Amino acid sequence: MASQSRSKTSQSPKSSLPAKATASSPAKKSGKSSHSSKPNSKTVAPLKAPEKPLMSPEKYEEFDGEWRRIGLAAPARRALVDAKLFRVSDLRKISVSDLEELHGLGKSAIARLKVVMEAKKIKFRN
């Protein structure tokens, strides 16, 4: 019996731990779903910049000239170009809330855009 107790204590600590859910053994799901099965027809998908840049940094220079002249930082310029907004007049296409959701546009960049738009008498979409 003494040899049996020794073999039990010499087991690795990993075997005594509970098994974690992995891709091969998924965790149990409850029967309820937090998402409804019907899409809401009233909601419109927000305008978002893609996760990966659409083009190389050199290519951005071809499209962000107006944003560069305004003095926007590089992340804000890339976010606008990725959202296919190349000129101040293109900002008529989106709402302020859509603009605020773009990754890369902070409060400073949005404030600067609003000042330029006021000077050109351009308004955001409602």
ChimeraX attribute file (.defattr): number of C-alpha atoms within 10 A of each C-alpha:
attribute: neighborCount
match mode: 1-to-1
recipient: residues
	/A:1	5
	/A:2	6
	/A:3	7
	/A:4	8
	/A:5	9
	/A:6	10
	/A:7	9
	/A:8	9
	/A:9	9
	/A:10	8
	/A:11	10
	/A:12	9
	/A:13	8
	/A:14	8
	/A:15	8
	/A:16	8
	/A:17	8
	/A:18	7
	/A:19	9
	/A:20	9
	/A:21	10
	/A:22	8
	/A:23	7
	/A:24	6
	/A:25	9
	/A:26	9
	/A:27	10
	/A:28	7
	/A:29	7
	/A:30	6
	/A:31	5
	/A:32	6
	/A:33	8
	/A:34	5
	/A:35	7
	/A:36	7
	/A:37	7
	/A:38	6
	/A:39	8
	/A:40	8
	/A:41	6
	/A:42	6
	/A:43	7
	/A:44	7
	/A:45	7
	/A:46	13
	/A:47	16
	/A:48	16
	/A:49	19
	/A:50	12
	/A:51	9
	/A:52	7
	/A:53	13
	/A:54	14
	/A:55	11
	/A:56	8
	/A:57	11
	/A:58	8
	/A:59	10
	/A:60	17
	/A:61	15
	/A:62	10
	/A:63	19
	/A:64	20
	/A:65	14
	/A:66	15
	/A:67	23
	/A:68	14
	/A:69	8
	/A:70	13
	/A:71	14
	/A:72	19
	/A:73	15
	/A:74	16
	/A:75	14
	/A:76	22
	/A:77	25
	/A:78	26
	/A:79	21
	/A:80	25
	/A:81	21
	/A:82	21
	/A:83	16
	/A:84	14
	/A:85	20
	/A:86	18
	/A:87	15
	/A:88	16
	/A:89	14
	/A:90	13
	/A:91	21
	/A:92	16
	/A:93	12
	/A:94	16
	/A:95	15
	/A:96	15
	/A:97	13
	/A:98	15
	/A:99	21
	/A:100	16
	/A:101	14
	/A:102	19
	/A:103	16
	/A:104	17
	/A:105	20
	/A:106	15
	/A:107	9
	/A:108	12
	/A:109	19
	/A:110	16
	/A:111	11
	/A:112	13
	/A:113	18
	/A:114	19
	/A:115	11
	/A:116	14
	/A:117	17
	/A:118	10
	/A:119	9
	/A:120	11
	/A:121	10
	/A:122	15
	/A:123	16
	/A:124	17
	/A:125	12
	/A:126	9
